[in-house]
């Protein structure tokens, strides 16, 4: 288990703990840790946490998942996640970032108790991470996640997923970024309910970034979006 700290000016709010899990984290263990940590954050007995993990190959169902969109139900274990969204795949080569924040206090550019802006900030967090690898991540109206367009081919594919849950103003679950997973494993589901577009990864786009490289980029992008000196990331009005 690795921690990544940061230094804040005197008098500023304590930043969340950053933790990187070693190896592959079983999904039930992740759910249990998040539930316990969220309860402790709410009780004021633990700090906020940003937790970076990889999972064994699994499919997880959000609260809007449709059974028919699990197209290969025997391929990998499946779990009800309790987060928003539909079906997604987790596995080796994908960096999952679980974010446990008390949204009843301000975090960088995110106002107090603003779930819409919080999700927007998570999108921006992934976009700025990808920018460090010269990859242009984009939002799409009506579609959750971060997308990469191939202008020459007129196609686009999803590179980052977002699924959150907020319990009495404490967030959990978070985002997943495809670094170098086996993309064929996404064929066992309709990812996030979108049939007409595929999925991609940094490796598929020709980037040989290691997971360590991505973790460094995530940490830097976090400070730009959620840090004390972060600029606006949410639309006004």
Backbone as CSV, one residue per row, in Angstrom:
resi,resn,N_x,N_y,N_z,CA_x,CA_y,CA_z,C_x,C_y,C_z
1,UNK,0.851,-1.190,0.000,0.000,0.000,0.000,0.884,1.237,0.000
2,UNK,0.637,2.139,-0.950,1.427,3.355,-1.084,0.549,4.553,-0.806
3,UNK,1.101,5.561,-0.149,0.380,6.807,0.051,1.100,7.915,-0.688
4,UNK,0.320,8.878,-1.178,0.874,10.030,-1.886,0.350,11.271,-1.191
5,UNK,1.182,11.989,-0.524,0.760,13.145,0.238,0.872,14.431,-0.546
6,UNK,0.524,15.520,0.096,0.675,16.849,-0.484,0.891,17.835,0.647
7,UNK,1.441,18.980,0.315,1.720,20.025,1.303,0.762,21.178,1.069
8,UNK,0.048,21.601,2.099,-0.909,22.695,1.994,-0.435,23.880,2.813
9,UNK,-0.765,25.102,2.368,-0.414,26.277,3.158,-1.087,26.232,4.519
10,UNK,-0.503,26.890,5.543,-1.112,26.904,6.875,-2.537,27.448,6.829
11,UNK,-3.419,26.846,7.607,-4.794,27.323,7.699,-5.725,26.808,6.632
12,UNK,-5.234,26.027,5.666,-6.099,25.492,4.621,-6.693,24.169,5.079
13,UNK,-7.845,23.746,4.483,-8.450,22.469,4.872,-7.486,21.306,4.622
14,UNK,-7.576,20.292,5.456,-6.727,19.122,5.287,-7.095,18.398,4.004
15,UNK,-6.138,18.141,3.115,-6.460,17.442,1.872,-6.758,15.977,2.156
16,UNK,-7.454,15.302,1.242,-7.743,13.892,1.467,-6.472,13.050,1.435
17,UNK,-6.527,11.932,2.132,-5.457,10.945,2.027,-5.478,10.342,0.626
18,UNK,-4.277,10.136,0.064,-4.146,9.424,-1.212,-3.531,8.073,-0.928
19,UNK,-4.173,7.021,-1.429,-3.701,5.670,-1.160,-3.713,4.868,-2.458
20,UNK,-2.641,4.118,-2.718,-2.544,3.259,-3.895,-2.448,1.814,-3.425
21,UNK,-3.425,0.998,-3.818,-3.450,-0.394,-3.397,-2.455,-1.215,-4.212
22,UNK,-1.795,-2.144,-3.547,-0.914,-3.075,-4.229,-1.728,-4.222,-4.834
23,UNK,-1.286,-4.736,-5.971,-1.918,-5.908,-6.562,-3.341,-5.639,-7.022
24,UNK,-4.148,-6.713,-7.030,-5.538,-6.635,-7.467,-6.450,-6.711,-6.246
25,UNK,-7.328,-5.744,-6.118,-8.222,-5.650,-4.964,-9.550,-6.333,-5.266
26,UNK,-9.932,-7.358,-4.515,-11.259,-7.972,-4.724,-12.364,-6.931,-4.559
27,UNK,-13.360,-6.999,-5.436,-14.392,-5.969,-5.417,-15.165,-5.932,-4.096
28,UNK,-15.535,-7.067,-3.501,-16.230,-6.978,-2.206,-15.401,-6.276,-1.141
29,UNK,-14.082,-6.448,-1.177,-13.221,-5.751,-0.218,-13.281,-4.244,-0.432
30,UNK,-13.329,-3.833,-1.702,-13.413,-2.400,-2.007,-14.720,-1.815,-1.495
31,UNK,-15.831,-2.523,-1.726,-17.116,-2.032,-1.237,-17.121,-1.910,0.279
32,UNK,-16.566,-2.917,0.953,-16.545,-2.882,2.420,-15.709,-1.731,2.942
33,UNK,-14.530,-1.520,2.340,-13.687,-0.416,2.797,-14.382,0.922,2.569
34,UNK,-15.008,1.082,1.383,-15.675,2.353,1.114,-16.817,2.605,2.095
35,UNK,-17.628,1.580,2.357,-18.741,1.766,3.307,-18.226,2.197,4.682
36,UNK,-17.185,1.518,5.134,-16.638,1.848,6.456,-16.038,3.244,6.468
37,UNK,-15.339,3.596,5.409,-14.676,4.904,5.384,-15.701,6.024,5.280
38,UNK,-16.732,5.823,4.471,-17.781,6.839,4.348,-18.447,7.080,5.700
39,UNK,-18.733,6.008,6.424,-19.342,6.158,7.754,-18.414,6.899,8.698
40,UNK,-17.113,6.602,8.620,-16.154,7.265,9.503,-15.974,8.734,9.132
41,UNK,-15.984,9.053,7.845,-15.895,10.457,7.418,-17.102,11.225,7.940
42,UNK,-18.273,10.606,7.805,-19.497,11.264,8.278,-19.454,11.482,9.790
43,UNK,-18.854,10.525,10.502,-18.770,10.632,11.958,-17.634,11.530,12.414
44,UNK,-16.775,11.952,11.484,-15.656,12.807,11.847,-14.487,12.070,12.452
45,UNK,-14.418,10.743,12.248,-13.342,9.951,12.842,-12.284,9.520,11.827
46,UNK,-12.442,9.893,10.557,-11.450,9.555,9.531,-11.391,10.673,8.513
47,UNK,-10.232,10.796,7.879,-10.064,11.801,6.833,-10.709,11.331,5.540
48,UNK,-10.910,12.245,4.641,-11.364,11.902,3.300,-10.279,11.063,2.600
49,UNK,-10.692,10.337,1.571,-9.767,9.390,0.941,-9.955,9.351,-0.560
50,UNK,-8.844,9.367,-1.286,-8.809,9.052,-2.713,-7.991,7.766,-2.828
51,UNK,-8.633,6.707,-3.304,-8.050,5.368,-3.256,-7.927,4.818,-4.667
52,UNK,-6.707,4.502,-5.085,-6.415,4.025,-6.433,-6.207,2.510,-6.392
53,UNK,-6.998,1.787,-7.208,-6.933,0.334,-7.188,-6.968,-0.220,-8.610
54,UNK,-6.618,-1.508,-8.723,-6.944,-2.347,-9.874,-7.742,-3.531,-9.339
55,UNK,-8.693,-3.997,-10.134,-9.506,-5.143,-9.740,-9.198,-6.352,-10.619
56,UNK,-9.481,-7.565,-10.135,-9.548,-8.719,-11.031,-10.674,-8.488,-12.047
57,UNK,-10.709,-9.235,-13.146,-11.765,-9.014,-14.143,-13.163,-9.264,-13.576
58,UNK,-14.020,-8.249,-13.640,-15.391,-8.337,-13.124,-16.293,-7.420,-13.941
59,UNK,-17.591,-7.653,-13.838,-18.592,-6.720,-14.332,-19.381,-6.193,-13.142
60,UNK,-19.644,-4.898,-13.118,-20.432,-4.319,-12.036,-21.649,-3.610,-12.609
61,UNK,-22.731,-3.710,-11.870,-24.010,-3.138,-12.301,-24.347,-1.935,-11.450
62,UNK,-24.579,-0.798,-12.115,-25.082,0.376,-11.420,-26.582,0.283,-11.231
63,UNK,-27.155,1.291,-10.630,-28.578,1.263,-10.285,-29.480,1.301,-11.515
64,UNK,-28.944,1.683,-12.681,-29.745,1.727,-13.906,-29.423,0.576,-14.854
65,UNK,-28.648,-0.409,-14.400,-28.228,-1.510,-15.273,-29.421,-2.367,-15.689
66,UNK,-29.445,-2.762,-16.961,-30.490,-3.630,-17.493,-29.924,-5.044,-17.665
67,UNK,-30.627,-6.057,-17.171,-30.114,-7.424,-17.277,-29.744,-7.826,-18.697
68,UNK,-30.499,-7.365,-19.686,-30.240,-7.747,-21.075,-28.914,-7.193,-21.589
69,UNK,-28.361,-6.195,-20.910,-27.109,-5.597,-21.371,-25.884,-6.257,-20.747
70,UNK,-26.091,-7.299,-19.952,-25.018,-8.209,-19.579,-25.080,-9.344,-20.590
71,UNK,-24.315,-9.232,-21.657,-24.451,-10.131,-22.799,-23.700,-11.445,-22.635
72,UNK,-22.781,-11.542,-21.681,-22.048,-12.772,-21.418,-22.000,-12.987,-19.905
73,UNK,-23.102,-13.441,-19.314,-23.215,-13.474,-17.850,-22.309,-14.473,-17.151
74,UNK,-21.715,-15.409,-17.890,-20.842,-16.403,-17.255,-19.360,-16.088,-17.437
75,UNK,-19.064,-15.003,-18.083,-17.665,-14.707,-18.412,-16.847,-14.350,-17.178
76,UNK,-17.351,-13.408,-16.384,-16.663,-12.955,-15.170,-17.680,-12.830,-14.040
77,UNK,-17.210,-12.786,-12.789,-18.136,-12.511,-11.685,-18.821,-11.160,-11.873
78,UNK,-20.053,-11.066,-11.425,-20.810,-9.812,-11.504,-21.200,-9.368,-10.102
79,UNK,-21.278,-8.044,-9.938,-21.588,-7.475,-8.631,-22.539,-6.294,-8.798
80,UNK,-23.481,-6.177,-7.881,-24.299,-4.966,-7.782,-23.473,-3.921,-7.045
81,UNK,-23.197,-2.809,-7.723,-22.263,-1.822,-7.174,-22.930,-0.825,-6.236
82,UNK,-24.207,-0.507,-6.483,-24.874,0.506,-5.676,-24.589,1.921,-6.116
83,UNK,-23.760,2.097,-7.131,-23.470,3.435,-7.665,-24.488,3.769,-8.745
84,UNK,-24.431,4.999,-9.227,-25.224,5.354,-10.381,-24.653,4.732,-11.651
85,UNK,-25.445,4.734,-12.707,-24.960,4.245,-13.990,-25.423,2.835,-14.304
86,UNK,-24.798,2.233,-15.324,-25.232,0.946,-15.830,-24.107,-0.085,-15.673
87,UNK,-23.896,-0.930,-16.671,-22.843,-1.946,-16.579,-21.473,-1.366,-16.906
88,UNK,-20.460,-1.822,-16.197,-19.096,-1.494,-16.572,-18.196,-2.681,-16.265
89,UNK,-17.030,-2.656,-16.883,-16.017,-3.681,-16.661,-14.877,-3.083,-15.851
90,UNK,-14.348,-3.870,-14.904,-13.111,-3.517,-14.220,-12.138,-4.676,-14.366
91,UNK,-10.864,-4.347,-14.499,-9.878,-5.408,-14.596,-8.464,-4.871,-14.602
92,UNK,-7.489,-5.769,-14.666,-6.085,-5.352,-14.702,-5.818,-4.403,-15.870
93,UNK,-4.972,-3.420,-15.615,-4.669,-2.436,-16.647,-5.606,-1.252,-16.664
94,UNK,-6.592,-1.260,-15.795,-7.516,-0.134,-15.661,-7.313,0.468,-14.272
95,UNK,-7.106,1.770,-14.224,-6.968,2.441,-12.934,-8.331,2.932,-12.471
96,UNK,-8.802,2.354,-11.375,-10.046,2.793,-10.754,-9.701,3.702,-9.584
97,UNK,-10.381,4.833,-9.522,-10.127,5.837,-8.485,-11.407,6.014,-7.678
98,UNK,-11.381,5.551,-6.444,-12.519,5.698,-5.554,-12.332,6.970,-4.727
99,UNK,-13.342,7.833,-4.762,-13.240,9.169,-4.171,-14.261,9.299,-3.051
100,UNK,-13.767,9.454,-1.833,-14.622,9.586,-0.655,-14.414,10.968,-0.058
101,UNK,-15.318,11.872,-0.380,-15.225,13.268,0.046,-16.486,13.680,0.775
102,UNK,-16.325,14.571,1.740,-17.455,15.202,2.415,-17.889,16.396,1.569
103,UNK,-18.945,16.217,0.806,-19.390,17.278,-0.102,-20.108,18.408,0.627
104,UNK,-20.271,18.274,1.930,-20.829,19.376,2.712,-19.786,20.452,2.989
105,UNK,-18.571,20.247,2.501,-17.570,21.322,2.540,-16.992,21.513,1.147
106,UNK,-16.434,22.675,0.919,-15.939,23.044,-0.403,-14.649,22.284,-0.706
107,UNK,-14.528,21.858,-1.980,-13.314,21.193,-2.447,-12.864,21.885,-3.726
108,UNK,-11.861,22.735,-3.607,-11.360,23.434,-4.785,-12.449,24.223,-5.466
109,UNK,-12.742,23.838,-6.710,-13.738,24.557,-7.494,-15.154,24.046,-7.269
110,UNK,-15.336,23.046,-6.437,-16.655,22.441,-6.247,-17.349,23.088,-5.050
111,UNK,-18.486,23.753,-5.266,-19.199,24.378,-4.143,-19.752,23.336,-3.183
112,UNK,-20.164,23.789,-2.023,-20.750,22.906,-1.013,-22.056,22.308,-1.540
113,UNK,-22.238,20.998,-1.302,-23.495,20.290,-1.594,-23.965,20.466,-3.043
114,UNK,-23.029,20.367,-3.988,-23.365,20.516,-5.405,-22.919,19.241,-6.126
115,UNK,-23.823,18.263,-6.211,-23.474,16.972,-6.802,-23.218,17.110,-8.298
116,UNK,-24.009,17.943,-8.975,-23.807,18.140,-10.415,-22.399,18.668,-10.693
117,UNK,-21.974,19.660,-9.933,-20.634,20.212,-10.141,-19.565,19.199,-9.745
118,UNK,-19.835,18.394,-8.730,-18.880,17.364,-8.333,-18.639,16.379,-9.480
119,UNK,-19.704,15.920,-10.130,-19.534,15.006,-11.269,-18.799,15.705,-12.393
120,UNK,-19.140,16.966,-12.639,-18.437,17.740,-13.662,-16.944,17.837,-13.333
121,UNK,-16.628,18.000,-12.061,-15.227,18.096,-11.647,-14.501,16.767,-11.833
122,UNK,-15.172,15.645,-11.591,-14.560,14.341,-11.858,-14.256,14.177,-13.347
123,UNK,-15.167,14.645,-14.195,-14.902,14.623,-15.639,-13.671,15.456,-15.969
124,UNK,-13.596,16.633,-15.388,-12.456,17.509,-15.643,-11.162,16.882,-15.132
125,UNK,-11.242,16.204,-14.025,-10.102,15.487,-13.455,-9.542,14.475,-14.464
126,UNK,-10.404,13.706,-15.111,-9.942,12.755,-16.122,-9.431,13.466,-17.370
127,UNK,-10.119,14.504,-17.792,-9.700,15.242,-18.992,-8.295,15.806,-18.804
128,UNK,-8.035,16.385,-17.634,-6.704,16.969,-17.395,-5.635,15.896,-17.214
129,UNK,-6.031,14.746,-16.695,-5.083,13.631,-16.634,-4.683,13.196,-18.039
130,UNK,-5.651,13.017,-18.908,-5.367,12.601,-20.280,-4.541,13.639,-21.029
131,UNK,-4.780,14.892,-20.727,-4.047,15.961,-21.396,-2.543,15.830,-21.167
132,UNK,-2.154,15.275,-20.066,-0.730,15.093,-19.769,-0.083,14.042,-20.669
133,UNK,-0.911,13.266,-21.376,-0.401,12.305,-22.350,-0.755,12.726,-23.778
134,UNK,-1.093,14.019,-23.923,-1.470,14.584,-25.223,-2.662,13.857,-25.839
135,UNK,-3.583,13.439,-24.989,-4.833,12.827,-25.426,-5.962,13.786,-25.077
136,UNK,-6.797,14.087,-26.058,-7.897,15.023,-25.845,-9.143,14.263,-25.415
137,UNK,-9.416,14.266,-24.122,-10.649,13.675,-23.613,-11.776,14.683,-23.694
138,UNK,-12.972,14.202,-24.033,-14.105,15.105,-24.243,-15.369,14.566,-23.579
139,UNK,-16.239,15.490,-23.187,-17.580,15.143,-22.719,-18.500,14.993,-23.934
140,UNK,-19.592,14.267,-23.730,-20.631,14.147,-24.739,-21.990,14.331,-24.073
141,UNK,-22.808,15.209,-24.618,-24.135,15.449,-24.062,-24.953,14.159,-24.098
142,UNK,-25.570,13.841,-22.961,-26.406,12.658,-22.888,-25.662,11.358,-22.684
143,UNK,-24.318,11.422,-22.589,-23.509,10.222,-22.374,-22.541,10.467,-21.239
144,UNK,-22.535,9.563,-20.282,-21.635,9.705,-19.140,-20.252,9.216,-19.530
145,UNK,-19.224,9.828,-18.969,-17.858,9.377,-19.193,-17.063,10.327,-20.053
146,UNK,-15.842,9.904,-20.366,-14.929,10.709,-21.163,-14.616,9.956,-22.453
147,UNK,-14.642,10.688,-23.562,-14.581,10.106,-24.897,-13.386,10.655,-25.665
148,UNK,-12.889,9.851,-26.585,-11.791,10.246,-27.455,-12.274,10.107,-28.889
149,UNK,-12.144,11.163,-29.668,-12.607,11.166,-31.054,-11.450,10.927,-32.010
150,UNK,-11.713,10.126,-33.040,-10.777,9.946,-34.155,-11.356,10.714,-35.331
151,UNK,-10.877,11.946,-35.493,-11.459,12.820,-36.509,-11.294,12.255,-37.914
152,UNK,-10.168,11.593,-38.190,-9.917,11.077,-39.534,-10.876,9.951,-39.900
153,UNK,-11.262,9.141,-38.896,-12.156,8.018,-39.158,-13.616,8.340,-38.857
154,UNK,-13.847,9.479,-38.221,-15.208,9.841,-37.873,-15.806,8.959,-36.791
155,UNK,-14.961,8.420,-35.910,-15.434,7.544,-34.846,-15.009,8.108,-33.497
156,UNK,-15.544,7.523,-32.445,-15.136,7.900,-31.107,-15.296,6.705,-30.179
157,UNK,-14.567,6.731,-29.074,-14.588,5.617,-28.135,-14.422,6.155,-26.725
158,UNK,-14.932,5.368,-25.775,-14.882,5.768,-24.377,-13.573,5.317,-23.744
159,UNK,-12.928,6.233,-23.033,-11.667,5.906,-22.364,-11.773,6.003,-20.848
160,UNK,-12.785,6.716,-20.368,-12.947,6.890,-18.917,-14.403,6.794,-18.501
161,UNK,-14.664,6.040,-17.437,-16.027,5.857,-16.930,-16.190,6.591,-15.604
162,UNK,-17.425,7.001,-15.334,-17.752,7.705,-14.087,-19.018,7.107,-13.505
163,UNK,-18.979,6.768,-12.230,-20.161,6.277,-11.527,-20.024,6.627,-10.056
164,UNK,-20.952,7.390,-9.527,-20.807,7.870,-8.150,-22.036,7.527,-7.325
165,UNK,-21.823,7.556,-6.030,-22.907,7.463,-5.062,-22.614,8.488,-3.981
166,UNK,-23.648,9.120,-3.483,-23.497,10.103,-2.403,-24.445,9.714,-1.282
167,UNK,-23.879,9.453,-0.113,-24.663,9.047,1.053,-24.572,10.127,2.122
168,UNK,-25.685,10.828,2.303,-25.730,11.930,3.288,-24.534,12.867,3.086
169,UNK,-24.338,13.243,1.839,-23.351,14.213,1.394,-21.906,13.718,1.462
170,UNK,-21.694,12.429,1.635,-20.343,11.876,1.498,-20.317,11.008,0.240
171,UNK,-19.361,11.291,-0.636,-19.285,10.586,-1.915,-18.523,9.280,-1.779
172,UNK,-18.855,8.333,-2.666,-18.025,7.148,-2.839,-18.153,6.650,-4.260
173,UNK,-17.490,5.531,-4.578,-17.262,5.119,-5.972,-16.462,6.230,-6.669
174,UNK,-16.520,6.369,-7.990,-15.682,7.390,-8.604,-15.498,7.216,-10.097
175,UNK,-14.240,7.035,-10.530,-13.925,7.016,-11.965,-13.007,5.841,-12.279
176,UNK,-12.978,5.470,-13.563,-12.074,4.420,-14.024,-11.470,4.858,-15.356
177,UNK,-10.156,4.745,-15.468,-9.435,5.161,-16.666,-8.758,3.943,-17.283
178,UNK,-8.998,3.734,-18.575,-8.411,2.598,-19.278,-6.969,2.922,-19.662
179,UNK,-6.040,2.299,-18.972,-4.617,2.484,-19.262,-4.167,1.437,-20.278
180,UNK,-4.230,0.154,-19.909,-3.893,-0.925,-20.839,-4.643,-2.199,-20.461
181,UNK,-5.981,-2.149,-20.379,-6.738,-3.362,-20.088,-6.945,-4.182,-21.357
182,UNK,-7.420,-5.395,-21.198,-7.831,-6.208,-22.339,-9.196,-5.694,-22.790
183,UNK,-9.215,-4.951,-23.869,-10.453,-4.301,-24.298,-11.501,-5.303,-24.772
184,UNK,-11.089,-6.528,-25.114,-12.070,-7.521,-25.542,-13.024,-7.885,-24.415
185,UNK,-12.622,-7.656,-23.171,-13.473,-8.008,-22.043,-14.715,-7.121,-21.951
186,UNK,-14.678,-5.965,-22.589,-15.859,-5.098,-22.597,-16.979,-5.687,-23.450
187,UNK,-16.675,-6.686,-24.270,-17.691,-7.251,-25.165,-18.730,-8.074,-24.420
188,UNK,-18.500,-8.381,-23.147,-19.482,-9.131,-22.372,-20.608,-8.287,-21.816
189,UNK,-20.558,-6.971,-22.042,-21.595,-6.054,-21.577,-21.850,-5.016,-22.664
190,UNK,-22.912,-4.254,-22.489,-23.092,-3.004,-23.244,-22.586,-1.911,-22.314
191,UNK,-21.349,-1.431,-22.517,-20.757,-0.510,-21.531,-21.588,0.755,-21.362
192,UNK,-22.058,0.952,-20.147,-22.826,2.161,-19.805,-24.048,2.346,-20.701
193,UNK,-24.542,1.244,-21.284,-25.742,1.298,-22.105,-25.547,1.884,-23.484
194,UNK,-24.313,2.098,-23.922,-24.036,2.714,-25.228,-23.579,1.634,-26.200
195,UNK,-24.406,1.337,-27.208,-24.099,0.284,-28.178,-23.330,0.791,-29.392
196,UNK,-23.526,2.046,-29.744,-23.026,2.528,-31.036,-21.577,3.005,-31.002
197,UNK,-20.933,3.010,-29.849,-19.545,3.446,-29.755,-18.750,2.424,-28.957
198,UNK,-17.444,2.366,-29.245,-16.597,1.388,-28.590,-15.870,1.940,-27.382
199,UNK,-14.859,1.211,-26.952,-14.006,1.617,-25.841,-12.561,1.617,-26.325
200,UNK,-11.733,2.400,-25.654,-10.322,2.480,-26.014,-9.497,2.649,-24.744
201,UNK,-8.203,2.777,-24.913,-7.283,2.915,-23.785,-6.084,3.733,-24.226
202,UNK,-5.277,4.156,-23.258,-4.045,4.852,-23.610,-3.162,3.965,-24.483
203,UNK,-3.067,2.687,-24.140,-2.227,1.777,-24.929,-2.751,1.636,-26.350
204,UNK,-4.074,1.510,-26.501,-4.659,1.371,-27.836,-4.443,2.622,-28.678
205,UNK,-4.291,3.750,-28.006,-4.025,5.013,-28.716,-2.537,5.223,-28.979
206,UNK,-1.708,4.234,-28.611,-0.284,4.302,-28.903,0.581,4.867,-27.809
207,UNK,0.032,4.971,-26.580,0.793,5.533,-25.465,1.260,4.403,-24.552
208,UNK,2.541,4.365,-24.273,3.126,3.294,-23.472,3.244,3.692,-22.002
209,UNK,2.329,4.485,-21.518,2.372,4.940,-20.131,2.196,3.773,-19.175
210,UNK,2.980,3.765,-18.106,2.810,2.767,-17.061,1.727,3.233,-16.092
211,UNK,1.286,2.318,-15.229,0.312,2.706,-14.226,0.908,3.764,-13.292
212,UNK,2.194,3.651,-13.010,2.849,4.662,-12.172,2.809,6.028,-12.846
213,UNK,3.057,6.068,-14.162,2.970,7.335,-14.899,1.570,7.932,-14.758
214,UNK,0.571,7.084,-14.894,-0.814,7.554,-14.817,-1.139,8.043,-13.408
215,UNK,-0.641,7.357,-12.404,-0.902,7.786,-11.025,-0.317,9.172,-10.758
216,UNK,0.863,9.442,-11.287,1.471,10.768,-11.128,0.618,11.826,-11.820
217,UNK,0.127,11.498,-13.022,-0.715,12.442,-13.757,-2.036,12.673,-13.037
218,UNK,-2.609,11.626,-12.477,-3.855,11.774,-11.715,-3.665,12.694,-10.517
219,UNK,-2.548,12.515,-9.830,-2.296,13.332,-8.630,-2.166,14.803,-8.997
220,UNK,-1.463,15.092,-10.084,-1.298,16.486,-10.500,-2.623,17.086,-10.963
221,UNK,-3.399,16.312,-11.706,-4.682,16.809,-12.189,-5.653,17.038,-11.038
222,UNK,-5.575,16.199,-10.019,-6.443,16.374,-8.850,-6.236,17.753,-8.218
223,UNK,-4.994,18.128,-8.040,-4.718,19.416,-7.410,-5.260,20.569,-8.243
224,UNK,-5.255,20.432,-9.561,-5.766,21.497,-10.424,-7.275,21.653,-10.315
225,UNK,-7.974,20.569,-10.012,-9.438,20.592,-9.982,-9.986,20.694,-8.558
226,UNK,-9.394,19.935,-7.632,-9.914,19.869,-6.268,-9.010,20.556,-5.237
227,UNK,-7.863,21.057,-5.669,-6.943,21.709,-4.750,-7.406,23.087,-4.341
228,UNK,-6.725,23.670,-3.356,-7.162,24.944,-2.774,-7.060,26.103,-3.762
229,UNK,-6.204,25.961,-4.776,-6.041,27.044,-5.745,-6.711,26.737,-7.078
230,UNK,-7.618,25.768,-7.111,-8.276,25.360,-8.342,-9.155,26.469,-8.893
231,UNK,-9.153,26.597,-10.217,-10.038,27.546,-10.886,-11.386,26.919,-11.187
232,UNK,-12.314,27.683,-11.778,-13.662,27.177,-12.054,-13.643,25.976,-12.996
233,UNK,-14.483,24.991,-12.706,-14.630,23.839,-13.606,-16.088,23.574,-13.947
234,UNK,-17.025,24.293,-13.339,-18.439,24.054,-13.553,-19.089,25.255,-14.223
235,UNK,-20.064,24.946,-15.090,-20.796,26.022,-15.770,-21.588,26.806,-14.740
236,UNK,-21.695,28.092,-14.973,-22.453,28.984,-14.094,-23.788,29.292,-14.743
237,UNK,-24.865,29.176,-13.935,-26.182,29.522,-14.433,-26.906,28.359,-15.085
